[in-house]
Amino acid sequence: MTEEIRPGLQDVVVARTEVSTLDLERERIVVRGYDLIELARTVRFPDVAHLLLRGHLPSSEEQAAFCRELADLAGLPDGVVDVLRRLPRDTHPMDAQRTALSLLAGYEDPQALEDPSVEAAERALMRILARAPALTAASYRALRGEPVLEPNPGLGFAGSFLWMIQGRPREPEIVAVFDRILTCYSEHELAASTFTARVAASTLADPYAAVVAAAAALKGPLHGGANEAAARMFAQIRMAGGERAAEAYVLERLARRERIMGFGHRVYMHRPDPRAVLLREDLEAFAARDPDAAEMVRCYDVVVETMAREKGLHPNADLPIGLLLHLIGIPVELMTPIFLCARIAGIAAHVLEQRADNRLIRPRAAYEGPSGLAPPEGFTPSAC
């Protein structure tokens, strides 16, 4: 093969999509024609999920019906929670979440799972999206031996999500920030997890298999795990002395050629991530209310300034989200599972699009190994 090889499929276009695109010239994330940042400012995550799954922003009647459907489907089968309680206590919640997602497939009608239609896939994906917050919270609380809380639809999607994690209703301004985080994470074109889901869907694997495949890809620190790494970094900086230690912390790690998580992006490269620009505003609001948060935000700014000066890199969404989730009181190990919950909306849209016009995704590789080899003379086959 003599074709150009682009490691990591850098800038290789592999699909046509109506779901989203990254408009680098205008520094926008376009989701079905809308600027994602404007959506995050003006609508709620369920509205964005409706846009992704159903193709348009909902009318008031559609909003009510969609929220009712999410609420009606939000609970977990008892058997799923029982399995979560039996997992080893040191299981990462992301691994527990992935296991439980796969387990949920067993509660589907087998014939429905085998139905290759877009309509059948949409019904299954809607159930996955609705149950994802309860699954995430249960994965954490069950592993800690804590009571698993039922969804609280009266608090809204984001408010119920926080309730199931933290066991108390949160302030409206906190819920609003959490909702914006979910929207910012909801869709981002062909990120590794979304592409993985489309590859699985192209084999006509069921929607649960596609989402589980995406979860496996999302766990890696170069993708979803970056928010956890960013949160841990800020905790380490605070322990080292806070704002006065932030620059030295970054410089020491750069000198050791360590990666500073939450910076740079395969697509944006040396451009700002629009989501990070938006969410910096929410950090400012935290800083205005709480002196401890203000200290952490000053650390954030020092890290950003140091990375811009030393490496020419801007923060991606994971940097402010890692700090925001910490300030909301979210445990670090739940940050990537929360990312997956939000991204399921975008993954679902891509899985449905793949099903609607499917072709098995099967690339080639440039072979560089030997050829023409034969077993050595007198080679004896193994007995097993």
C-alpha positions, -999 to +999 in steps of 0.1 A: +000+000+000+014+034-010-013+057+005-003+084+029-004+071+065-017+095+092-011+081+127-042+085+148-063+092+117-051+129+120-074+150+098-088+119+080-125+123+071-142+090+077-179+099+077-205+123+066-226+137+094-254+161+102-248+159+139-220+183+146-188+199+133-159+219+148-158+252+130-122+262+136-123+294+116-151+308+137-140+290+168-175+273+172-188+239+180-219+235+157-245+210+168-273+205+142-268+241+131-266+256+166-236+270+184-231+247+214-219+276+235-251+295+229-271+264+237-252+260+270-261+297+278-297+295+269-312+260+271-310+230+294-293+197+288-325+178+281-333+203+253-298+196+238-304+158+241-337+162+223-319+181+196-293+154+192-317+124+193-347+139+175-330+164+152-346+196+164-350+217+196-383+207+213-415+227+214-430+233+248-452+202+244-422+182+232-401+194+262-428+182+286-431+148+269-393+143+266-388+152+303-416+128+313-400+101+293-366+107+309-382+106+343-403+075+336-372+056+324-347+068+350-349+041+376-326+010+376-336-027+378-329-041+413-306-067+398-283-041+385-278-025+419-273-060+434-244-066+410-229-032+417-229-041+454-210-073+447-181-057+429-148-053+447-147-021+467-117-008+449-134-010+415-132+023+397-167+038+392-160+040+355-154+003+354-186-003+375-206+020+352-193+002+321-202-032+336-237-020+346-243-006+311-236-040+297-258-056+323-287-034+314-288-050+280-300-082+297-332-064+307-341-056+271-364-077+249-339-099+230-359-095+198-358-057+202-320-058+207-316-077+174-339-053+155-316-034+131-340-005+126-333+031+136-365+032+155-356+002+177-321+017+184-336+051+193-359+034+219-329+016+235-307+047+234-334+068+251-335+042+280-297+043+282-296+081+284-324+083+310-308+057+332-272+069+329-273+093+359-288+067+383-263+042+370-234+066+376-245+075+411-253+039+420-219+028+408-202+052+432-225+048+462-228+010+461-191+006+459-188+027+491-215+007+509-238+038+509-276+037+502-284+040+465-309+068+460-338+068+436-341+095+410-359+127+420-376+140+388-390+170+406-354+184+407-350+182+369-324+161+351-293+179+364-307+184+399-318+148+402-283+137+390-266+157+418-292+145+443-284+108+436-247+115+440-247+138+470-279+130+488-292+165+490-308+191+468-283+216+455-286+254+451-302+265+417-269+282+407-250+250+413-275+229+393-272+255+365-234+251+363-237+213+364-263+215+336-239+236+315-211+211+321-234+183+308-242+204+277-206+212+270-198+175+272-228+164+252-213+163+217-180+170+201-179+154+166-158+123+162-140+121+195-124+087+202-153+074+221-179+085+195-159+070+167-155+038+187-193+037+191-198+042+153-173+014+146-193-009+169-226+003+154-214-003+119-212-041+127-249-039+136-240-045+173-269-034+196-269+001+211-257-011+245-227-027+229-219+006+211-222+026+243-201+002+262-174+004+235-175+041+238-172+039+276-140+018+272-125+044+249-136+073+271-118+060+302-083+067+289-065+098+304-060+112+269-098+114+265-123+113+293-099+107+321-083+142+316-108+159+338-099+136+367-062+144+361-069+181+361-088+179+393-060+160+410-034+185+397-053+214+414-055+195+446-017+189+445-011+225+438-032+236+467-013+212+490+020+225+477+011+261+486-016+273+463-012+303+440+024+309+449+033+272+440+013+269+408+039+282+384+067+261+399+044+230+398+039+234+361+076+242+353+089+212+373+067+188+354+074+203+320+111+200+328+105+163+334+086+161+301+054+152+319+021+160+302-001+187+319-036+173+315-064+197+303-043+215+277-042+212+239-065+192+217-061+171+186-084+193+166-080+228+182-042+225+185-031+260+194-067+275+193-089+281+224-115+255+231-148+275+231-161+254+260-132+263+282-138+300+275-174+297+285-168+277+317-141+301+329-170+324+335-186+299+359-153+297+377-154+334+382-189+331+398-176+305+422-146+328+431-170+357+438-189+336+464-162+317+482-126+328+492-113+292+490-127+289+455-112+322+446-077+308+456-083+278+434-093+300+405-062+321+409-042+288+407-061+280+375-051+313+359-015+309+369-014+274+353-031+287+321-007+316+318+023+294+324+013+269+298+005+296+273+040+311+278+060+279+279+041+257+254+017+279+235-012+257+246-047+267+256-069+248+281-095+224+267-128+218+284-114+192+308-094+218+327-122+241+339-146+211+342-123+193+365-120+223+388-157+231+386-168+196+395-143+197+424-159+230+436-194+214+433-182+186+455-181+158+430-156+130+439-127+128+414-134+092+404-169+102+393-158+129+368-152+106+338-185+087+344-203+120+344-186+129+311-199+096+297-235+104+309-235+136+290-218+123+259-243+095+256-266+121+240-241+127+212-231+091+209-268+082+205-271+106+176-241+092+159-252+056+164-286+064+149-269+082+120-247+052+114-277+028+114-296+050+090-269+047+063-246+019+074-214+006+059-191-016+079-161+005+091-131-016+081-098+004+074-066-011+062-031-010+077+003-006+061+021-039+068+058-035+077+067-069+089+084-099+072+068-122+047+074-156+032+084-172+065+079-210+071+081-230+103+116-242+110+125-276+098+116-302+124+092-278+142+068-298+164+032-286+169+022-280+204+000-306+221-026-281+235 
